[in-house]
């Protein structure tokens, strides 16, 4: 397949360090070369983001300075992730991400000052900008709806319909999801389009996932969860709960037992949600406790284990939760915490074996990485390279003692090897980054 890819796609894959496309991605690229519309169904973790970004890349015109394509994502985290992947592709086309949690006025200035060929955002925020005239839809010819099945959920369909009515010039539509719906939303206008269906019979990459259950009582479930996490030897795990209050309860219980845990749900402020994802994805926390907000779109490749602390309410939620592990070609494990005399729902595999934990488990070692907060970011012309150079030259770190770096508009996070943290902070105290004095301290949260 690589031999017949366009130069644009070959260049993007080289920047991403990907040698070849998988069968699903190849089919998507070929399909979009001869068809204006695409409905793609594929399990989570199989690379659907590239399956629409690469065909989109081939359709863009370098001579134009207006918005040529719009990508709709159901959550701000997914919008950011899509934007990050696009930038990593190193294309000449700019992308702008629009989502809640920051001022609309700041985004409006960005839209006015930067010529973006692609805009990605959440439905409500995109409606706000279109109503305000912050970008014009008149030349937007391509529409992507990621996780399109969510468009049918209560409270979301009306918003989506309003948004699509504001895009009268769309000619091509790409719809993607890990789970199907009985019918495509009528307002998406892709009736009669043949689905590219790469799902297995039940929507799960079963051959790469091992399922286990732990049977207990409501009173003992927190202790059982703790015992299970201790049995995983510190490997990254996502614990799913149905409610925000349960997330907070689980986090408090585990932190009280000295586990390093990140919590993630919709009631948290955007900065705290970003912090939770950073701590987990960078390896500074090896457990993420979350609602189903983390079940869609997030691509954290190192996740080895998914734990259903509370059973999912639907088969689709079960599919999306499980998709956080066994991504691409990796293996993964899924654990279901169940109660005595409460049979598992029909959408779960039959005859899941019981998982036995140690009676007196030992707390796993702390994660290798710990994170620091740096009080400067993109607004101060600070880049990842600047921060890496600062901690290597001023902090005395070796390159392999420096972990993930994330730069935001006004601040940054940097992962350092945990056993070097105290020494490094003392060494860089009072030092300047690019001539700018800034706060550098342990990351709290």
WOBELMO-V179446 format. One record per residue. NEAR is the number of other C-alpha atoms within 10 Angstrom. Layout:
near
NEAR
NEAR
This chain:
near
11
12
8
9
16
11
11
15
20
19
15
19
20
13
14
15
11
10
10
15
17
13
11
19
22
18
16
21
21
14
15
21
12
8
11
14
23
21
20
27
22
23
24
29
24
21
17
22
19
21
22
23
19
24
20
21
21
15
14
17
12
9
6
13
13
18
24
23
25
24
25
23
25
24
20
20
22
24
24
20
19
25
21
13
14
22
18
14
23
16
15
11
18
17
23
21
23
28
23
15
11
11
10
17
11
9
18
16
11
16
20
11
9
13
17
21
22
24
23
26
26
22
24
17
19
23
18
14
18
15
13
12
11
18
18
16
19
14
15
21
19
23
26
22
23
25
22
26
21
18
22
15
10
8
9
14
15
13
13
22
16
14
20
16
11
15
19
12
14
18
13
19
23
25
23
24
23
27
24
21
13
6
9
19
17
9
15
18
14
18
12
8
13
11
14
16
16
16
18
12
8
15
21
21
26
16
10
16
21
16
21
18
20
22
18
16
14
11
8
11
18
18
13
21
21
18
19
19
26
20
17
14
14
19
17
23
26
29
25
27
23
17
15
19
13
17
23
16
13
22
23
15
15
19
12
10
11
12
23
21
22
25
26
25
22
14
10
13
12
16
11
16
17
15
20
23
20
21
27
24
20
24
21
25
25
26
28
26
28
27
23
21
18
24
20
23
26
20
21
16
16
20
25
21
24
26
24
21
25
17
17
20
10
10
16
18
16
19
23
24
25
31
28
27
29
28
24
15
11
14
18
24
18
22
23
23
23
20
16
10
9
8
8
17
13
8
12
15
12
10
10
15
12
14
14
14
17
11
8
8
13
12
16
17
11
16
19
18
23
23
26
19
16
20
16
24
19
14
12
13
11
20
18
17
9
12
22
19
16
18
22
16
12
16
20
16
20
11
11
9
18
20
19
18
19
18
18
16
12
14
18
21
26
26
25
24
19
16
12
16
21
11
12
18
16
12
14
17
15
12
16
13
18
12
7
11
13
15
15
20
16
16
15
8
10
